[in-house]
Amino acid sequence: MASPVPLSDASDPRLADYIRLTDVRLRRSLEAPRGLFVAEGEKVIRRAITAGYPVRSLLITEDRLAAAADLAASCEGPVYLVSPEVARDLTGYQVHRGALASMQRLPLPSVTEVTGRARRIVVLEDIVDHTNVGAIFRCVAALGFDAVVLAPRCADPLYRRAVRVSMGAVFAVPYARLDDWRQGLGGLRAAGFRLLALTPAADAVPLGEALADGRVPPDSRVALLLGAEGDGLSARWRDQADLSVRIPMSRGVDSLNVASAAAIACYLLATWPG
């Protein structure tokens, strides 16, 4: 590894991968065309490297260089050293974790590839909040689900906030994106998945009850469908599901945050003897 390169100007073109990380619209237009994403914090960066993502460059603040020396030494790309002030001016926020890495994206596999041997998967329809996407990936990883399938408009799991909230779980869980929102669920059903639409609707069956009474056969391959914040699953996806299920509520609460609901539903399915 070459020695870290000190840089004192946030407008230096070598730092272009890290510009305005809090500007979601800019990052969407920048990261996909360049084939990159940004990992934040030493633990997450190491997990990305372990998962096989190539390092384009590493950005370390001066106050964190000693602590991140082994990470810098193992980095195959250039290592840029900046002051905390330059990092803030460059990224748009205080870089508390002291280390950022620009990583090269890998080709996204097909839905068939990630679901071929899967028994339990989660399917996300148009969830646009990166925090929720990251939290759901962390649940999926922790509870042993096999894969995540994303609708075309669902938020990017490799966006910095999603990666950070997931604590790198987005690198451990296989995922793919549907090409067709209207017909994509048909392919999952044809592959043998039983589609469970999670919804707070009163006419949905409590998930625990559906598992206990055989409405979800024990040997089923299960796809848990989760909908967008606020509106939930679209009517089209609910209509295409084999069964609408819900988490029973009390004390006047009508719904949970989608990531919280995902955690409960995934736990019930993970402990179900299917």
BAGU-367896 format. One line per field, with one value per residue (C-alpha): residue number from 1; x, y, z. Coordinates in Angstrom, 3 decimals, padded with zeros to 6 digits. Last residue first. Layout:
BEGIN
num: c(NUM,...)
u: c(X,...)
v: c(Y,...)
w: c(Z,...)
//
This chain:
BEGIN
num: c(274,273,272,271,270,269,268,267,266,265,264,263,262,261,260,259,258,257,256,255,254,253,252,251,250,249,248,247,246,245,244,243,242,241,240,239,238,237,236,235,234,233,232,231,230,229,228,227,226,225,224,223,222,221,220,219,218,217,216,215,214,213,212,211,210,209,208,207,206,205,204,203,202,201,200,199,198,197,196,195,194,193,192,191,190,189,188,187,186,185,184,183,182,181,180,179,178,177,176,175,174,173,172,171,170,169,168,167,166,165,164,163,162,161,160,159,158,157,156,155,154,153,152,151,150,149,148,147,146,145,144,143,142,141,140,139,138,137,136,135,134,133,132,131,130,129,128,127,126,125,124,123,122,121,120,119,118,117,116,115,114,113,112,111,110,109,108,107,106,105,104,103,102,101,100,99,98,97,96,95,94,93,92,91,90,89,88,87,86,85,84,83,82,81,80,79,78,77,76,75,74,73,72,71,70,69,68,67,66,65,64,63,62,61,60,59,58,57,56,55,54,53,52,51,50,49,48,47,46,45,44,43,42,41,40,39,38,37,36,35,34,33,32,31,30,29,28,27,26,25,24,23,22,21,20,19,18,17,16,15,14,13,12,11,10,9,8,7,6,5,4,3,2,1)
u: c(-042.038,-041.558,-042.426,-039.578,-038.320,-041.851,-042.759,-039.419,-039.807,-043.269,-042.058,-038.980,-040.925,-043.500,-040.726,-039.188,-042.586,-043.316,-046.286,-050.030,-053.442,-052.549,-055.777,-054.614,-054.099,-052.728,-052.712,-049.957,-051.564,-051.861,-053.269,-053.134,-052.227,-051.092,-052.033,-054.871,-052.581,-050.045,-052.604,-054.116,-050.694,-048.943,-048.640,-049.839,-047.778,-044.372,-044.374,-045.375,-043.982,-044.614,-043.403,-042.472,-042.832,-041.781,-044.337,-043.585,-045.581,-048.682,-049.724,-053.452,-052.432,-054.123,-051.033,-049.302,-052.428,-053.140,-049.668,-050.057,-053.379,-055.690,-056.391,-059.900,-058.894,-056.205,-052.827,-051.063,-048.440,-049.148,-048.109,-047.200,-046.718,-043.606,-043.533,-041.406,-044.610,-045.659,-042.376,-042.757,-046.291,-045.055,-043.161,-046.182,-047.076,-043.772,-041.707,-037.908,-037.814,-034.646,-032.283,-030.926,-028.531,-028.086,-024.556,-023.547,-026.819,-026.100,-023.315,-024.509,-028.000,-028.331,-024.968,-025.684,-029.126,-027.652,-024.879,-027.106,-026.301,-029.825,-031.180,-034.768,-037.654,-038.901,-038.309,-039.708,-037.008,-036.450,-034.660,-032.997,-032.561,-034.118,-032.011,-033.447,-030.413,-029.949,-033.595,-033.762,-030.627,-032.024,-035.233,-033.284,-031.367,-034.546,-036.238,-033.328,-033.233,-036.828,-038.316,-040.135,-041.631,-042.673,-040.238,-040.253,-038.895,-037.722,-038.150,-037.253,-034.548,-032.901,-033.561,-034.426,-031.190,-030.554,-034.161,-034.407,-031.373,-027.983,-026.807,-023.350,-020.924,-020.655,-017.227,-016.648,-015.852,-014.750,-015.396,-013.517,-013.688,-016.771,-017.978,-017.944,-019.672,-022.027,-022.097,-019.647,-016.916,-017.244,-017.465,-014.468,-012.488,-013.269,-012.396,-008.980,-008.193,-006.165,-006.831,-005.991,-005.615,-007.066,-005.869,-006.690,-004.973,-002.665,-005.524,-007.547,-004.518,-003.962,-007.591,-006.990,-003.878,-005.619,-008.706,-007.811,-006.554,-009.834,-009.791,-011.069,-010.495,-010.546,-012.034,-012.266,-013.485,-016.611,-015.883,-018.086,-014.989,-014.362,-017.927,-017.633,-014.400,-016.038,-018.974,-016.686,-014.428,-017.219,-019.135,-019.484,-020.052,-021.446,-020.085,-021.025,-020.366,-023.830,-025.405,-023.570,-023.999,-027.687,-028.830,-026.179,-027.402,-031.023,-030.085,-027.950,-026.469,-023.312,-022.461,-019.232,-017.622,-016.855,-015.392,-012.489,-009.793,-011.313,-010.051,-013.012,-012.689,-009.174,-006.601,-005.553,-002.936,-002.196,-001.862,001.357,001.217,000.000)
v: c(-024.975,-025.342,-021.689,-019.995,-018.110,-017.273,-015.722,-013.898,-012.593,-011.262,-009.453,-007.956,-006.950,-005.127,-003.151,-002.305,-001.279,001.040,-000.393,-000.142,000.708,001.385,001.859,000.094,-003.225,-004.593,-008.055,-008.510,-009.048,-011.546,-011.328,-014.691,-015.988,-012.558,-011.194,-009.067,-007.607,-006.801,-004.949,-003.150,-001.697,-002.696,-000.097,003.450,005.112,003.567,001.238,-002.395,-005.661,-009.029,-012.155,-014.876,-018.387,-021.796,-023.980,-027.224,-026.260,-025.318,-021.665,-021.904,-024.749,-023.636,-022.562,-020.565,-018.618,-018.006,-016.610,-014.304,-012.870,-013.141,-009.972,-008.476,-005.725,-004.394,-003.912,-005.544,-008.233,-009.910,-013.572,-015.087,-018.864,-019.492,-022.353,-020.924,-020.066,-017.988,-016.091,-015.497,-014.237,-011.748,-009.922,-009.234,-005.624,-004.545,-005.863,-006.121,-007.304,-006.433,-008.896,-009.652,-012.038,-011.211,-010.787,-007.487,-005.774,-006.947,-004.333,-002.760,-002.605,001.004,001.859,000.190,001.798,005.206,004.915,003.785,000.155,-001.113,001.258,002.300,000.358,001.610,-001.616,-003.896,-005.504,-009.197,-010.116,-013.466,-016.496,-015.539,-016.471,-014.247,-011.979,-011.522,-010.721,-008.408,-006.519,-006.276,-004.819,-002.197,-001.135,-000.788,001.147,003.567,003.969,005.195,004.462,001.175,000.648,-003.002,-005.099,-008.905,-010.954,-014.529,-017.908,-021.267,-020.152,-022.579,-020.642,-017.350,-015.428,-016.747,-016.544,-012.908,-012.130,-011.208,-007.588,-007.028,-005.856,-002.259,-000.685,000.746,004.296,003.980,006.231,006.429,008.780,007.322,010.780,012.198,015.495,016.222,017.665,015.186,017.536,020.343,017.811,015.823,019.050,019.984,016.505,016.919,014.805,011.694,009.928,006.260,005.010,001.603,-001.840,-001.198,-003.580,-000.947,001.541,-001.005,-001.786,001.927,002.633,003.510,005.544,007.368,008.353,011.952,012.681,011.750,008.741,008.411,005.068,004.590,002.398,-000.624,-003.812,-005.474,-009.108,-009.711,-009.461,-005.963,-004.914,-006.367,-004.469,-001.220,-001.835,-002.390,000.578,003.120,004.289,002.468,004.532,003.121,002.893,001.997,005.476,005.735,004.223,006.475,009.906,010.360,008.679,010.565,013.905,013.184,011.891,014.904,013.755,012.387,015.787,014.779,011.485,010.031,013.397,013.193,012.831,015.886,018.112,020.332,019.493,020.942,019.848,016.435,014.225,011.053,007.972,006.047,003.502,000.000)
w: c(008.122,011.869,012.593,014.491,011.409,010.295,013.632,013.786,010.238,011.058,014.182,012.511,009.390,011.494,013.167,009.774,008.371,011.289,013.095,012.505,013.982,017.611,019.554,022.685,020.855,017.593,015.959,013.352,009.971,007.145,003.615,001.823,-001.628,-002.744,-006.173,-004.804,-002.157,-004.865,-006.966,-003.992,-003.263,-000.069,002.654,002.088,004.825,004.257,001.277,001.410,002.714,001.021,002.848,000.343,001.783,000.429,002.066,003.957,007.039,005.014,005.432,006.009,008.293,011.491,013.414,010.682,009.777,013.468,014.064,011.064,012.209,009.166,007.173,007.211,009.646,007.320,009.053,006.080,005.474,002.124,002.254,-001.127,-001.134,-003.213,-005.707,-008.512,-010.400,-007.394,-007.537,-011.267,-010.800,-008.250,-010.980,-013.182,-012.414,-010.854,-013.766,-013.717,-010.123,-008.204,-006.595,-003.145,-001.446,002.260,003.639,002.041,002.972,006.533,006.703,009.934,008.361,009.501,007.910,004.551,004.336,005.206,002.611,-000.283,-001.032,-000.308,-003.006,-002.343,-003.931,-007.282,-009.264,-006.542,-004.417,-003.636,-000.419,000.241,002.503,005.797,008.818,011.517,011.865,008.112,007.413,010.410,009.283,005.756,007.195,009.151,006.038,003.983,006.777,007.077,003.297,003.209,-000.219,000.327,-003.138,-002.667,-000.667,-000.988,001.910,001.390,003.029,001.487,-000.938,-003.354,-006.581,-004.900,-005.464,-008.974,-010.121,-009.042,-011.186,-009.781,-009.470,-010.946,-008.239,-007.099,-006.610,-003.153,-002.043,001.538,004.482,007.787,010.775,012.404,013.369,009.848,010.617,007.729,004.202,002.680,001.461,003.994,006.827,005.583,005.184,008.785,010.100,008.427,005.409,004.569,001.280,000.865,-002.713,-003.560,-002.441,001.215,003.650,005.131,005.476,007.442,009.597,010.322,011.207,014.867,014.011,011.159,013.108,014.083,010.581,008.941,006.657,003.080,001.322,-002.439,-005.166,-002.884,-004.581,-003.129,-002.280,000.762,002.973,001.584,002.371,005.872,006.443,005.356,007.694,010.686,009.836,009.494,006.418,003.104,-000.043,-003.286,-006.800,-010.360,-011.693,-013.248,-010.086,-007.632,-009.185,-010.006,-006.807,-004.828,-006.129,-005.217,-001.771,-000.831,002.494,000.854,-000.580,-002.403,-001.501,-004.955,-006.022,-003.561,-006.220,-007.909,-005.033,-004.091,-000.387,-000.400,002.199,000.910,002.583,000.570,002.748,001.988,-000.822,000.000)
//
